[in-house]
Amino acid sequence: MTKSSRDIPEHLYPLLKRKLATRNDNSPVALELHWAFCYATLQKDFYIFELLIQKYLGPELRNAVCAFYLVLRALDTVEDDMNIPSDIKVPILENFHRHIYDGNLQFSAGKGHEKDLIDQFGHVSTALLELQKSYQEKIEETTKRMGGGMAKYVLKEVETVDDFNEYCHIVNGIVFQEMSKLFHSSNLANLSPDYLPNSMGLFLQKVHDITDFMEDMKEIPRPHIHWPRQIWSKYVDELEDLTYKKNSEKAVCCLNDMVTDALSHAEDCLEYISFLQDSTIFRPYAVLQIINFGTLALCYNNIEVFGGGVKLSLGLCAKIVEETKAISDVYGAFYDFSSMLKTKVDNNDPNATATLSRLEAIQEVCKNSGLLNERSLYLEGERYQVLRGGISLVEQQVDPFSLVSDELSLIGDRLRDMAAIDEVPKLSLAAEYFFELGVEGKRFRSTVLLLMASALNGSLPWSVPDVVTNISNDLRRRQQRMAEITEMIHVASLLHDDVLDDADTRRGVASVNYCMGNKLSVLAGDFLLSRACVALASLNNIEVVTLTATIIEHLVTGETIQMASTPEQRCSMDQYMKKTFYKTASLIANSCKAIALLADQSNEVAMVAYNYGRNLGLAFQLIDDILDFTGTSASLGKGSLSDIRHGIITAPILFAVEEFPQLREIIYRSFEDPVYVQLALDYLGKSSGIQRATELAIEHANLAASAIDSLPQSVDANVIKSRRALVDLTHIVITRTK
């Protein structure tokens, strides 16, 4: 599947933003409907020149670049859609340039934002018609070249390395060449020979083709995979043979051959980057290719490429973004990564000599620059290590709660306002009880949701059209509203649970039912649910409404399972995990998914958010159930041994039953006699129940952390910090003592 330079900007967006935010541009961006659509589409997809064209280029060139990119993005979408039969796709690609002004493409392709672009391409056509004739001709000619080339490789396999170079030129080299000309005409870069920006595109495309191999192999229907037969046929008979474990040694040799081929473009990349005059252009291009070079170092001799998901650590990417400031840093980074890669070369590899020769040539260019001693970016050293093929960075832990403390304060104020009802002071007092300062808790669920929002949204743009800024600000406010809804549902469930459990304390203070009676506690919970429903309606999103209704259904179902289970069911680990999901994890899982849906993320990303919340919620409740045995009433804010005294069987006891079956008979008696409670505790003390429950919690915490690691890669500093915080929350959950 084609991964073009137009898929990269998400990674470089914050770098451009920081640089461009310091510039002043009094030229307003047109906000007619068609231009608003075009710029909003660019902003939504984080294209590489999104902020560049907003803040630096004049209106005329800015609009031309915007339209240029969207036309090529639409072309990409057609090529990538494997559900379009070849006999239909080829004529569309070949003739796409003829229809860019039609306003209606007469076909549909892609999914998500790409589908929206195709379906509403009329906005792009209207924008194109407003450009100067010279721009229209360049866009049309470029589209014709790319479309014809793409059509050729719909029908033709990549047989030779020359074919591979031609294909990479079509889908990426042409883009870099044309953008290079635009930058030169705007005095942003010196004019370079055409082969240099072409090499930039080839290098980028080849790295993508290497890292995306397994993703493409697993896709149904399978897209064209552009590894040249000339390379892979030296090692296996069929391309898919590389995925078989028995061929792992051959697969790694083939991979190293592909990496060595990609390295042939590194010297040209260094030369091209040296032509870039303006730091606005220099830094994103430099960061892009440093990360690509580092990715090659990571992939080389690394069998994990055939497992999928190989990428540089977020911390290392952040360091590259922050410390790449001059051409000396680019030479230094290429030199350091070359050194790392050289340490991984196995002399028995059939391409070892060629690989080492290319690495030495790259290092010679870096040394001959005379700038290695002037750099501020160093990638070799004690903090970095080549480990299992990967490059890791020791990162400092951040306090997740402090990252969103200001927003938590705002949410707290709003919750107190929403829980207030002047007409009925007693109801207001009960509903506000757990939102008051001092007893509101750490707002764990709100923290998770706000961090998830930042992990998916990235930074809000500083200098974009008003229509886009308003969209971004509105999105964050809607996600905050979802956090408020989640908190109200959670507190409502606590008010109801305390009545059912006849609890007298909660969060270290007297429970509402103890202070004000069961009836008022139930009514206060109902009132909060009604306020949550009103807030939910304001989001005007049917999918989020459905998710929230499911949460409430699960809360009721889980409580009923706990109340109505037979003795045999209470001894079932499957039943326990189902109840735990319904009562605790569903709220976090579905709320995280709602955050993703509000941001218009893909279903795949929404499910990643869901899986994070699900596993974090399960880990949280498992530790909660362990603390019921190991904690004190003072630390827990409620009575210890509360569950077992109410006949509620949790993971530690269930694991103990596996070692001491006689515990089952005690469970059947429902712990009506305190003697039975003590007997159960004695058996638990002799068993590994606490240890195994802890291990299960850690397993789910690790699954939650892995979900975050599987999100699309980004080097946006705020995204990285938020994702790091979400991972750190998994550690906080399993190490908490209250």
C-alpha positions in Angstrom: 0.0 0.0 0.0 1.3 3.4 -0.9 2.6 5.5 2.0 3.5 8.8 0.5 5.1 12.0 1.9 1.6 13.2 2.5 1.2 10.7 5.3 4.1 12.0 7.3 3.1 15.5 8.5 1.5 14.3 11.7 5.0 13.6 12.9 6.4 17.0 12.0 3.4 19.2 12.8 4.5 20.4 16.2 8.0 21.4 14.9 6.5 23.5 12.2 4.0 25.0 14.6 6.7 26.2 17.1 8.7 27.8 14.4 5.9 29.4 12.5 4.1 30.7 15.5 6.8 33.3 15.9 6.2 34.8 12.5 3.6 37.5 11.7 1.4 37.1 8.7 -1.4 39.6 8.1 -2.7 37.8 5.0 -6.0 36.2 6.0 -6.8 32.7 4.6 -9.9 32.7 2.5 -12.8 31.3 4.5 -15.3 30.6 1.7 -16.9 27.2 2.1 -14.6 25.4 -0.4 -11.4 26.9 1.1 -12.6 26.2 4.6 -13.1 22.6 3.6 -9.6 22.4 2.1 -7.8 23.9 5.0 -9.8 22.0 7.6 -9.0 18.7 5.7 -5.3 19.6 5.8 -5.4 20.4 9.5 -7.4 17.3 10.3 -4.9 15.0 8.6 -1.7 16.9 9.8 -0.1 17.3 6.4 3.6 18.2 6.3 3.0 21.7 4.8 -0.2 22.4 6.7 1.2 25.2 8.9 3.8 26.2 6.4 1.1 27.2 3.9 -1.0 28.8 6.6 1.6 31.0 8.1 4.5 31.5 5.7 3.4 31.5 2.1 1.5 34.3 0.6 -2.2 33.7 -0.1 -1.7 32.9 -3.8 1.0 30.3 -3.4 -0.6 29.0 -0.1 -3.8 28.2 -1.9 -2.0 26.6 -4.8 0.0 24.3 -2.5 -3.2 23.4 -0.5 -5.1 22.4 -3.7 -2.0 20.6 -5.1 -1.8 18.4 -2.0 -5.5 17.6 -1.9 -5.5 16.5 -5.5 -2.6 14.2 -4.9 -4.1 12.9 -1.7 -7.3 12.0 -3.6 -5.2 10.2 -6.3 -3.4 8.3 -3.5 -6.8 7.3 -2.1 -7.8 5.7 -5.3 -4.5 3.8 -5.7 -4.7 2.5 -2.1 -8.3 1.3 -2.3 -7.9 -2.5 -3.0 -11.7 -2.9 -3.2 -11.7 -1.1 -6.6 -11.2 -3.7 -9.4 -8.1 -3.1 -11.5 -10.1 -2.7 -14.7 -11.9 0.2 -13.0 -9.0 1.7 -11.1 -6.6 2.0 -14.0 -8.8 4.3 -16.1 -9.6 6.4 -13.1 -5.9 6.9 -12.3 -5.0 7.5 -16.0 -7.7 10.1 -16.5 -7.9 11.6 -13.0 -6.2 14.8 -14.2 -9.0 15.3 -16.7 -11.6 15.4 -14.0 -10.1 17.5 -11.3 -12.3 20.4 -12.2 -15.5 18.4 -12.6 -16.8 18.9 -9.1 -18.1 15.3 -8.9 -15.8 12.4 -9.3 -18.6 9.9 -9.9 -17.0 7.2 -7.7 -16.2 6.6 -4.1 -13.0 5.4 -2.6 -11.1 5.1 0.7 -12.5 5.4 4.2 -12.7 7.9 6.9 -11.2 11.3 6.0 -10.0 10.1 2.7 -13.5 9.0 1.7 -14.8 12.4 2.7 -12.2 14.0 0.5 -13.4 11.9 -2.5 -17.1 12.4 -1.7 -16.7 16.2 -1.3 -14.1 16.7 -4.0 -16.3 19.4 -5.5 -14.8 21.8 -2.9 -11.3 21.1 -4.2 -12.4 21.6 -7.8 -13.9 24.9 -6.9 -10.7 25.9 -5.2 -8.6 24.8 -8.2 -10.7 27.0 -10.6 -9.7 30.1 -8.6 -6.0 29.5 -9.1 -3.8 31.1 -11.7 -3.6 29.3 -15.0 0.1 28.5 -14.5 -0.7 26.7 -11.2 -3.6 24.8 -12.7 -1.4 23.6 -15.5 1.4 22.4 -13.1 -1.1 20.6 -10.9 -2.8 19.0 -13.9 0.5 17.9 -15.4 1.8 16.5 -12.1 -1.4 14.6 -11.5 -1.2 13.2 -15.1 2.4 11.9 -14.5 1.6 10.4 -11.1 -1.7 8.9 -12.2 -0.2 7.3 -15.3 2.6 5.9 -13.2 0.3 4.5 -10.6 -1.8 2.9 -13.2 1.2 1.2 -14.7 2.0 -0.4 -11.3 -1.5 -1.5 -10.7 -1.0 -3.9 -13.6 2.7 -4.5 -13.3 4.7 -6.1 -10.5 7.9 -4.6 -9.3 10.4 -7.0 -10.8 13.7 -5.2 -10.7 15.4 -2.6 -8.5 15.0 -0.2 -11.4 11.2 -0.8 -11.3 11.4 -0.2 -7.5 13.1 3.1 -8.1 10.6 4.1 -10.8 7.6 3.3 -8.5 9.1 5.2 -5.6 9.7 8.1 -7.9 6.1 8.1 -9.1 4.5 8.1 -5.6 7.1 10.2 -3.7 9.9 11.5 -5.8 7.7 13.6 -8.1 6.1 15.3 -5.0 9.5 16.2 -3.5 10.7 17.6 -6.9 7.6 19.8 -7.4 7.6 21.1 -3.9 11.3 21.8 -4.2 10.5 24.1 -7.2 7.8 25.8 -5.3 10.2 26.5 -2.4 12.8 27.8 -4.7 10.3 30.2 -6.4 9.4 31.5 -2.9 13.0 32.0 -2.0 12.9 29.4 0.7 15.5 27.1 -0.8 18.3 27.1 -3.3 17.6 25.4 -6.6 18.9 21.9 -6.5 19.3 19.3 -9.3 16.2 17.3 -9.8 17.8 14.0 -8.7 18.4 15.3 -5.2 14.7 15.9 -4.2 13.9 12.7 -6.1 16.3 10.8 -3.8 14.6 12.4 -0.8 11.3 10.8 -2.0 12.9 7.5 -2.8 14.6 7.2 0.6 11.3 8.0 2.4 9.3 5.6 0.3 11.7 2.7 0.7 11.8 3.1 4.5 8.0 2.9 4.5 7.9 -0.1 2.2 10.3 -1.9 4.6 8.5 -1.0 7.9 5.0 -1.6 6.4 5.7 -5.0 5.0 3.8 -7.1 7.5 1.0 -4.6 7.8 0.4 -4.9 4.0 0.8 -8.7 4.1 -1.9 -9.1 6.6 -4.4 -6.7 4.9 -7.4 -8.2 3.1 -7.6 -7.8 0.2 -3.8 -7.7 0.1 -2.4 -4.6 -1.6 0.5 -4.6 -4.0 3.8 -5.0 -2.1 6.6 -3.4 -3.9 9.7 -5.3 -2.7 11.5 -6.0 -6.0 11.6 -9.6 -7.1 15.2 -9.1 -8.0 16.0 -8.8 -4.3 13.6 -11.2 -2.6 13.9 -14.0 -5.1 17.5 -14.5 -4.0 16.2 -15.8 -0.7 12.7 -17.4 -1.2 10.5 -18.7 -3.9 7.4 -16.6 -3.0 7.2 -13.3 -1.2 5.0 -14.6 1.5 7.6 -17.2 2.3 9.5 -14.4 4.2 6.8 -14.5 6.8 7.3 -18.2 7.8 9.3 -18.8 10.9 11.3 -21.6 9.2 12.6 -19.0 6.7 13.6 -16.4 9.4 17.3 -16.4 8.5 16.6 -15.9 4.8 14.0 -13.2 5.7 16.6 -11.2 7.7 19.1 -11.5 4.8 16.5 -10.2 2.4 15.6 -7.4 4.8 19.3 -6.4 5.1 19.4 -6.3 1.3 16.4 -3.9 1.2 18.0 -1.7 3.9 21.3 -1.6 1.9 19.4 -0.6 -1.2 17.7 2.3 0.7 21.0 3.5 2.1 22.1 4.3 -1.5 20.0 7.5 -1.3 21.4 8.8 2.1 24.2 10.9 0.6 21.8 12.6 -1.8 19.5 13.4 1.1 22.3 15.1 3.0 23.2 17.2 0.0 19.6 18.2 -0.6 19.0 19.2 3.0 22.0 21.5 2.8 20.2 23.4 0.0 17.4 24.4 2.3 17.9 28.0 3.4 14.9 28.7 5.7 14.7 26.9 9.0 10.9 26.6 8.5 11.7 24.2 5.7 15.0 22.8 6.9 13.9 21.5 10.3 10.9 19.3 9.2 12.8 17.9 6.3 15.9 17.3 8.4 13.9 15.6 11.2 12.0 13.5 8.7 15.1 12.0 7.2 17.0 11.6 10.5 14.0 9.6 11.8 14.0 7.6 8.5 17.7 6.9 8.8 17.3 5.8 12.5 14.4 3.6 11.4 16.7 1.8 9.0 19.2 1.3 11.8 16.4 -0.2 13.9 15.2 -2.5 11.1 18.6 -3.8 10.0 19.1 -7.4 11.0 15.9 -7.2 13.0 13.5 -10.2 12.7 10.9 -8.2 14.5 10.2 -6.4 11.2 8.4 -9.5 10.1 6.2 -9.3 13.3 5.2 -5.8 12.5 5.2 -2.6 14.5 9.0 -1.7 14.4 9.6 1.9 15.1 11.9 4.3 17.0 11.0 5.0 20.6 8.9 8.1 21.1 11.5 9.4 23.4 14.2 9.2 20.8 11.9 10.9 18.2 11.2 13.7 20.7 14.9 14.2 21.2 15.5 14.4 17.5 12.7 17.0 17.1 13.9 19.1 20.0 17.7 19.1 19.2 17.8 19.2 15.4 18.6 22.9 14.7 21.3 23.1 12.1 22.9 21.1 9.2 25.6 20.0 11.6 23.0 18.1 13.6 21.9 16.3 10.4 25.5 15.2 9.7 25.9 14.2 13.3 22.8 12.1 13.4 23.6 10.3 10.1 27.1 9.7 11.4 25.8 8.3 14.8 23.1 6.1 13.2 25.7 4.8 10.7 27.9 3.8 13.6 25.0 2.0 15.4 24.1 0.2 12.2 27.7 -0.9 11.6 27.7 -2.6 15.0 24.8 -4.8 13.8 26.4 -6.0 10.5 27.1 -9.7 10.6 30.1 -10.5 8.4 28.3 -13.7 7.4 25.5 -11.7 5.8 25.7 -12.0 2.0 25.4 -8.2 1.7 27.7 -7.3 4.6 30.4 -5.9 2.3 28.0 -3.7 0.4 26.3 -2.5 3.6 29.6 -1.5 5.2 30.8 0.2 2.1 27.7 2.4 2.0 27.9 3.2 5.7 31.5 4.2 5.4 30.7 6.4 2.4 27.9 8.2 4.4 30.3 8.7 7.4 32.9 10.1 5.1 30.5 12.7 3.8 29.6 13.6 7.4 33.3 13.9 8.4 34.2 15.9 5.3 31.5 18.5 6.2 33.8 19.7 9.0 30.7 20.3 11.1 30.5 17.3 13.4 32.0 19.2 16.3 29.5 22.0 16.0 26.4 19.9 16.5 24.0 19.9 19.4 22.4 16.6 18.6 24.2 13.5 19.8 22.7 10.0 19.5 25.6 7.9 20.6 26.3 7.6 24.3 25.3 6.1 27.5 21.6 6.8 27.2 21.2 5.0 23.9 21.8 1.4 23.2 21.2 -1.0 20.3 19.0 -3.6 22.1 17.3 -6.5 20.4 17.6 -4.6 17.1 15.9 -1.5 18.7 17.2 1.8 19.8 15.8 2.8 23.2 16.0 6.0 25.3 15.9 6.2 29.1 12.9 8.6 29.7 11.9 10.4 32.8 8.5 9.6 34.2 5.9 12.3 34.2 3.1 12.9 36.7 0.0 12.1 34.7 -2.3 14.1 37.0 -0.2 17.3 36.8 -0.4 17.3 33.0 -4.1 17.9 33.1 -4.5 19.6 36.6 -5.8 22.9 35.1 -8.5 21.1 33.1 -9.4 18.9 36.1 -10.0 22.0 38.1 -12.3 23.4 35.4 -14.1 20.1 35.3 -14.5 20.1 39.0 -16.1 23.5 39.0 -18.5 22.5 36.2 -19.4 19.3 38.0 -20.3 21.2 41.1 -22.5 23.5 39.1 -24.2 20.7 37.3 -24.9 18.8 40.5 -26.5 21.9 42.2 -30.3 22.3 42.2 -31.4 25.4 44.2 -35.0 24.3 44.4 -34.2 21.2 46.4 -31.3 22.0 48.8 -31.2 18.5 50.3 -30.9 16.8 46.9 -28.3 19.3 45.9 -26.3 18.6 49.0 -26.4 14.9 48.4 -25.6 15.1 44.6 -22.7 17.5 45.2 -21.3 15.5 48.1 -18.5 13.7 46.3 -17.7 16.7 44.0 -16.8 19.0 46.9 -13.1 19.9 47.4 -11.4 17.5 49.7 -13.6 14.5 48.9 -13.6 14.6 45.1 -10.7 12.1 44.8 -8.0 12.3 42.2 -10.4 12.3 39.2 -8.7 9.2 37.9 -11.2 8.6 35.1 -11.2 12.2 34.0 -7.4 12.2 33.9 -7.4 9.1 31.7 -9.8 10.7 29.3 -8.1 14.0 29.0 -4.7 12.3 28.5 -6.3 10.1 25.8 -7.7 13.2 24.1 -4.2 14.7 24.0 -2.7 11.4 22.9 -5.0 11.3 19.9 -5.5 15.0 19.1 -2.0 16.3 19.3 -1.4 20.0 19.8 -4.0 22.5 18.9 -2.8 24.8 16.0 -1.7 28.3 17.0 -2.0 30.0 13.6 -4.7 28.5 11.4 -7.9 29.8 9.9 -10.6 30.7 12.5 -12.8 28.0 11.2 -10.2 25.4 12.0 -9.2 26.9 15.4 -12.9 26.9 16.4 -13.2 23.2 15.4 -10.2 22.3 17.5 -11.3 24.2 20.6 -14.8 22.8 20.2 -13.4 19.3 20.0 -11.5 19.7 23.3 -14.5 21.2 25.1 -16.6 18.2 23.9 -14.0 15.8 25.1 -14.0 17.6 28.5 -17.8 17.2 28.5 -17.3 13.5 28.0 -15.0 13.4 31.1 -17.7 15.2 33.1 -20.4 12.7 32.0 -18.1 9.9 33.0 -17.5 11.3 36.4 -21.2 11.8 37.0 -22.0 8.3 36.0 -19.2 7.0 38.2 -20.3 9.0 41.3 -24.0 8.0 40.7 -22.9 4.3 40.7 -21.0 4.9 44.0 -24.1 6.4 45.6 -26.2 3.4 44.5 -23.5 0.9 45.5 -23.2 2.3 49.0 -26.9 1.7 49.5 -26.8 -1.8 48.2 -23.7 -2.6 50.3 -25.0 -0.8 53.4 -21.6 1.1 53.4 -20.9 3.7 56.1 -17.7 5.3 54.6 -16.5 6.3 51.2 -13.3 8.2 50.3 -12.4 8.5 54.0 -15.7 10.2 55.0 -19.1 9.1 55.9 -21.1 7.8 53.0 -24.2 9.7 51.7 -26.5 6.9 52.7 -25.1 6.9 56.2 -25.4 10.7 56.6 -28.7 11.4 54.7 -30.4 8.0 54.3 -30.8 5.5 51.6 -33.7 7.2 49.8 -31.8 10.5 49.3 -28.7 8.6 48.2 -30.6 6.7 45.5 -32.3 9.9 44.4 -29.0 11.8 44.2 -27.6 9.0 42.0 -30.6 9.2 39.8 -30.3 13.0 39.6 -26.7 12.8 38.5 -27.6 10.2 35.8 -30.2 12.6 34.5 -27.7 15.5 34.4 -25.3 13.2 32.6 -28.0 12.5 30.0 -28.6 16.2 29.4 -24.8 16.7 29.0 -24.7 13.7 26.7 -27.4 15.1 24.5 -25.4 18.3 23.9 -22.7 16.2 22.2 -25.1 15.3 19.4 -23.2 12.1 18.6 -25.4 9.0 18.3 -22.4 6.6 18.6 -21.3 8.3 21.8 -24.9 8.1 23.1 -25.0 4.4 22.4 -21.6 3.8 24.1 -22.8 5.7 27.2 -26.1 3.8 27.3 -24.0 0.6 27.2 -22.0 1.8 30.1 -25.1 2.3 32.3 -26.5 -1.1 31.1 -23.2 -2.8 32.1 -23.2 -1.1 35.5 -26.7 -2.5 36.2 -25.9 -5.9 34.7 -22.7 -6.2 36.7 -24.4 -5.3 40.0 -27.1 -7.8 39.3 -24.5 -10.5 38.5 -22.9 -9.8 41.9 -26.2 -10.0 43.7 -27.9 -12.9 42.0 -25.0 -15.3 41.2 -25.4 -18.9 42.4 -22.6 -20.3 44.7 -21.2 -22.1 41.7 -21.1 -19.0 39.6 -19.4 -17.1 42.4 -16.5 -19.6 42.2 -16.0 -19.0 38.5 -13.1 -16.8 37.4 -14.9 -16.2 34.1 -17.9 -14.9 35.9 -15.8 -12.7 38.1 -14.0 -11.2 35.1 -17.3 -10.5 33.4 -18.7 -8.8 36.4 -15.4 -6.8 36.8 -15.6 -5.6 33.3 -19.3 -4.6 33.6 -18.9 -2.8 36.9 -15.5 -1.1 36.4 -13.8 -1.5 33.1 -16.7 -0.8 30.8 -17.0 2.8 32.0 -13.3 3.5 31.3 -13.2 1.5 28.0 -16.3 2.9 26.4 -15.5 6.4 27.6 -12.0 6.2 26.0 -13.6 5.0 22.8 -16.0 7.9 22.9 -13.0 10.3 23.2 -11.6 8.8 20.0 -15.0 9.0 18.2 -15.5 12.6 19.1 -12.1 13.3 17.5 -13.3 11.6 14.4 -10.6 8.9 14.7 -10.7 5.7 12.7 -12.4 2.6 14.1 -9.0 1.0 14.5 -7.7 3.9 16.7 -11.0 4.0 18.6 -10.6 0.3 19.4 -7.0 0.9 20.6 -8.4 3.5 23.0 -11.1 1.1 24.0 -8.6 -1.7 24.7 -6.5 0.6 26.7 -9.4 1.6 28.9 -10.6 -2.0 29.2 -7.3 -3.4 30.4 -6.6 -0.4 32.6 -10.0 -0.8 34.2 -9.5 -4.5 34.8 -6.1 -3.9 36.3 -7.5 -1.2 38.5 -10.3 -3.4 39.9 -8.0 -6.4 40.4 -5.7 -4.2 42.6 -8.7 -2.8 44.4 -9.8 -6.3 45.2 -6.3 -7.2 46.4 -6.2 -4.1 48.6 -9.4 -5.2 50.3 -7.3 -7.9 51.9 -3.9 -6.1 52.2 -4.9 -2.5 52.9 -6.2 -0.8 56.0 -9.5 1.0 56.5 -7.6 4.3 56.9 -5.7 3.9 53.6 -8.6 2.6 51.6 -11.1 5.2 52.8 -13.6 2.4 53.5 -13.7 -0.7 55.5 -11.1 -3.4 54.7 -12.3 -7.0 54.1 -15.5 -5.3 53.0 -16.1 -7.6 50.0 -15.6 -11.0 51.7 -17.8 -9.9 54.7 -20.5 -9.2 52.2 -20.0 -12.6 50.5 -18.4 -11.0 47.4 -15.7 -13.4 46.0 -12.8 -11.7 44.2 -9.7 -12.9 42.4 -7.4 -13.6 45.4 -9.9 -16.0 46.9 -10.7 -17.6 43.5 -7.0 -18.3 42.9 -6.8 -19.7 46.5 -9.7 -22.0 45.7 -7.6 -23.6 43.0 -5.0 -24.6 45.6 -7.4 -25.4 48.4 -10.7 -26.8 47.0 -12.1 -27.0 50.5 -12.5 -23.2 50.3 -15.4 -23.8 47.9 -17.6 -25.2 50.7 -16.9 -22.0 52.8 -17.9 -19.9 49.8 -21.2 -21.8 49.5 -22.0 -20.7 53.1 -21.7 -17.1 52.1 -19.5 -16.1 55.0 -22.5 -15.6 57.3 -20.4 -16.6 60.3 -17.2 -14.5 61.0 -15.5 -17.9 61.7 -15.8 -18.6 57.9 -14.3 -15.3 57.1 -11.2 -16.1 59.2 -11.0 -19.6 57.7 -11.0 -18.1 54.2 -8.3 -15.7 55.2 -6.2 -18.5 56.6 -6.4 -20.4 53.4 -5.6 -17.2 51.4 -2.5 -16.6 53.5 -1.3 -20.1 52.7 -2.0 -19.8 49.0 -0.5 -17.8 46.2 -3.8 -16.1 45.6 -2.6 -12.5 46.3 0.5 -13.1 44.1 -1.5 -14.6 41.2 -4.1 -11.8 41.3 -1.3 -9.3 41.2 0.3 -11.0 38.2 -3.1 -10.9 36.5 -3.4 -7.2 37.2 0.2 -6.7 35.8 -0.8 -8.6 32.7 -3.7 -6.3 32.0 -1.6 -3.2 32.8 0.9 -4.4 30.2 -1.8 -4.9 27.7 -3.0 -1.4 28.3 0.5 0.0 27.8 0.9 -2.1 24.6 -2.3 -0.5 23.3 -0.7 3.0 23.6 2.5 1.8 21.9 0.4 0.6 19.0 -1.1 4.0 18.2 0.2 5.7 15.0 3.6 7.1 15.6 4.0 10.8 16.3 6.8 13.1 17.5 4.5 15.8 18.6 5.9 16.7 22.1 2.4 16.9 23.7 1.3 13.6 22.1 4.4 11.9 23.3 4.1 13.3 26.8 0.4 12.3 27.0 1.1 8.8 25.8 4.0 8.4 28.2 1.6 9.5 31.0 -1.0 7.0 29.9 1.7 4.3 30.1 2.8 5.6 33.5 -0.8 5.4 34.7 -0.6 1.6 34.2 2.3 1.5 36.6 0.6 3.8 39.1 -2.5 1.5 39.0 -0.6 -1.7 39.9 1.6 -0.1 42.5 -1.0 2.0 44.4 -1.7 1.3 48.1 -5.1 2.9 48.4 
